[in-house]
Amino acid sequence: MARGFESKDVEFQQAEAEREKAVGPELTADQRRLAERRRTTELSLARAKGDLDAAKRPAHRRMLQQAVAVLEAELAAAPER
C-alpha cells in the first residue's frame, strides 16, 4: 500500500516541476507593468494594422499609418521582457 502513495507523490512532484517551468520566474511589479504595457502596445498595433487594411478614405489611412508608426517606434524603444 505504501508503494501506491510513493508513486502518487512522485507523480505530484513531477507535475509541480512542470507547472513551475510553464509559469516561469516570479516577476517584480515593475516587470509586470512593463510586460503588460508591451502586450497592450502589441495588441494596439495589431488592431491599427487591421484597421489600416480595411480603411478606404485617404485621411483615415494617413491617420492609421501614423498610429502604426508611433506604435512600432514605441515597441522598438521598449525594453524586452
N, C-alpha and C positions, 0 to 999 in steps of 0.2 A: 504494500500500500504506500509506503514512503517513496518508493520509486516513482509512482504516478505524480506525487506532489513535486518531486525534484524536476521531473521533465516539464511540468507546468511552470515552475519557477524559471527554468532556463528559457522556455518559450517566451515568458513575460519579459525577461531581461533582454532578449534579442529584439522583441517588439519595441521596447523602450529605447534601445540603442538606435534602431531605425527611425523612430519618431523624432528623436533628438537631432539626427542628421537632417531630416526633412525640414524641421523648424529652423535650424540654423542658430547662429550665436545670438545672444541677447543684445539688443541694440539700446543705446542711450536715447534719452528723449530728443536730443539734437539730431541724432542719426535717423530716428523715426520720422521726425519733422522734415528733414531733407529728403528722405525716401518718398514720403507722402507728397511733398511738393513736386518732386521729379515725376512721379506717377501721374499726378494731376496735369502737369505740363504735357506729358506724353499723350494723355487722353485728349487734351485740348487740341494738340497738334493733329491727331488723327481725325478729330471732328472737323477742324478747319480744312484739312486736305479733302475730306469727303464733300464738304460744302462747296469747296472750290471746283471740284469735278462737276458738280451739278449746277453751278452758277451760270446764268445766261447773260446778265447785264454787265457791261464793262465796268461800271463803278463798283458794283458788288464784287466782281472778280478782283479788281485792284485792291479793295479793302481786305479781301481774304488772302491775297498774295502777301500783303504787308503783314497780316497777322501770322501767316505761316513763317515768314522770315524772322519775325520777332521771337516766335516760339522756338524755332530751330536755333537761333542765337542763344536763347536762354538755356536750352538743353546743352549746347556746346560749352557754355561757360560754367554750368553746374558741375560740382564735384561728383564723381562716381560714388556708388554705394560703397 
